[in-house]
Amino acid sequence: MEIIEAIRNRHSVRQYIDKSIEPEEIERLNALITRLNEEGKLNIQLVTDEPKAFDCMMARYGKFTGVKNYLAMVGKKSDDLDRRVGYYGEWLVLEAQRMGLNTCWVGMSYKKVPEAFRIEDDEKLVCVIALGYGATQGSAHKIKSVEKVARVNGEMPEWFRRGVEAALLAPTAVNQQKFRFELTDGNVVDARAGLGFYSKVDLGIVCYHFEVAAGRDNFRWK
Ligand SMILES: Cc1cc2nc3c(=O)[nH]c(=O)nc-3n(C[C@H](O)[C@H](O)[C@H](O)COP(=O)(O)O)c2cc1C
C-alpha cells in the first residue's frame, strides 16, 4: 500500500479482534521504532499482549474492546516533546496501516500500567497508540475546508493544497483540527497549533501528513 493510500484509508479503530500481531510485523515495527527513536530523540516502546491498559472505566467509556497492543509514546521532557511525539507517532501509524494493522491515538481512554514499559525520571509518557487487527476499518471523520485552515498570499500552489488536504485527513484529539498552515515567501510553510487539548501532538501529526503529500522538496518549514 502506498503511503498516500494509507493516509486515505486510515481511521481510528477502537475494536480489535483477538489475534496477536505477527512476529515478522513486530520485528518490522521494532526496527522502525529504533530508527525513529534515534532520529526523534524519543523512547517509544511497543507493548504487546498486554490487555490491562485498556481494561478500565475510561477505555470502556470510550468503547475500546480487544486492545492488547499499543505504542507507549515516551520521551525526555522538553518544550517540543509533544510535537515530536505526534510527528514520529504518525509515521508509525501510517506504516502500521500499510502493514494491514489498525490504530487509534489515545490520550485519555486508558490507564498507565507501569510494569509494561520504562519511563526514566527525566521522561514523560505523552499518550499511547492502540494497535492491532481491527474488527472494522473505522469511518471517515468530519473535515474542515482547506480555506478554513490554510492561508496563502495569492494563488494556492497545487502541492500546498495537497499537503493541507492530507493534513485534514489526519487524526486529531476529539477531531478538533485546530491547526493552521500558512505559505509565506514562496516556499516557506508556517504550521501552527491552536489552543486545545493535545493540540501540539496534533500539530506534529498533521505536519507529517503535510510533508508526505506536499513533497518534502517543494517547501521548507518556517
Ligand atoms: C492526540 C490524540 C489523542 C486522542 N485521544 C483519544 C482518546 O483518549 N480516546 C479516543 O477514543 N480517541 C482519541 N483520539 C482519536 C480521535 O478522537 C480521532 O483521531 C478523531 O476523532 C478523528 O477520527 P479519525 O482518527 O478516525 O480520523 C485521539 C487522537 C489524537 C490525535
PDBQT file of the ligand as one rigid body, heavy atoms in Angstrom, charges set to zero:
ROOT
HETATM    1  C1  LIG A 301      -3.531  13.214  20.435  1.00  0.00    +0.000 C 
HETATM    2  C2  LIG A 301      -4.793  12.406  20.270  1.00  0.00    +0.000 A 
HETATM    3  C3  LIG A 301      -5.442  11.901  21.395  1.00  0.00    +0.000 A 
HETATM    4  C4  LIG A 301      -6.598  11.132  21.243  1.00  0.00    +0.000 A 
HETATM    5  N1  LIG A 301      -7.207  10.620  22.369  1.00  0.00    +0.000 NA
HETATM    6  C5  LIG A 301      -8.297   9.826  22.234  1.00  0.00    +0.000 A 
HETATM    7  C6  LIG A 301      -8.894   9.241  23.387  1.00  0.00    +0.000 A 
HETATM    8  O1  LIG A 301      -8.458   9.421  24.530  1.00  0.00    +0.000 OA
HETATM    9  N2  LIG A 301      -9.981   8.433  23.192  1.00  0.00    +0.000 N 
HETATM   10  C7  LIG A 301     -10.497   8.194  21.956  1.00  0.00    +0.000 A 
HETATM   11  O2  LIG A 301     -11.483   7.459  21.843  1.00  0.00    +0.000 OA
HETATM   12  N3  LIG A 301      -9.953   8.747  20.825  1.00  0.00    +0.000 NA
HETATM   13  C8  LIG A 301      -8.866   9.541  20.948  1.00  0.00    +0.000 A 
HETATM   14  N4  LIG A 301      -8.275  10.101  19.813  1.00  0.00    +0.000 N 
HETATM   15  C9  LIG A 301      -8.789   9.790  18.477  1.00  0.00    +0.000 C 
HETATM   16  C10 LIG A 301      -9.589  10.953  17.871  1.00  0.00    +0.000 C 
HETATM   17  O3  LIG A 301     -10.849  11.054  18.503  1.00  0.00    +0.000 OA
HETATM   18  C11 LIG A 301      -9.724  10.748  16.348  1.00  0.00    +0.000 C 
HETATM   19  O4  LIG A 301      -8.453  10.748  15.769  1.00  0.00    +0.000 OA
HETATM   20  C12 LIG A 301     -10.574  11.824  15.688  1.00  0.00    +0.000 C 
HETATM   21  O5  LIG A 301     -11.917  11.752  16.133  1.00  0.00    +0.000 OA
HETATM   22  C13 LIG A 301     -10.560  11.722  14.162  1.00  0.00    +0.000 C 
HETATM   23  O6  LIG A 301     -11.018  10.468  13.716  1.00  0.00    +0.000 OA
HETATM   24  P1  LIG A 301     -10.107   9.505  12.829  1.00  0.00    +0.000 P 
HETATM   25  O7  LIG A 301      -8.832   9.235  13.596  1.00  0.00    +0.000 OA
HETATM   26  O8  LIG A 301     -10.947   8.268  12.647  1.00  0.00    +0.000 OA
HETATM   27  O9  LIG A 301      -9.811  10.186  11.533  1.00  0.00    +0.000 OA
HETATM   28  C14 LIG A 301      -7.131  10.890  19.947  1.00  0.00    +0.000 A 
HETATM   29  C15 LIG A 301      -6.471  11.415  18.830  1.00  0.00    +0.000 A 
HETATM   30  C16 LIG A 301      -5.324  12.155  18.973  1.00  0.00    +0.000 A 
HETATM   31  C17 LIG A 301      -4.607  12.662  17.761  1.00  0.00    +0.000 C 
ENDROOT
TORSDOF 0
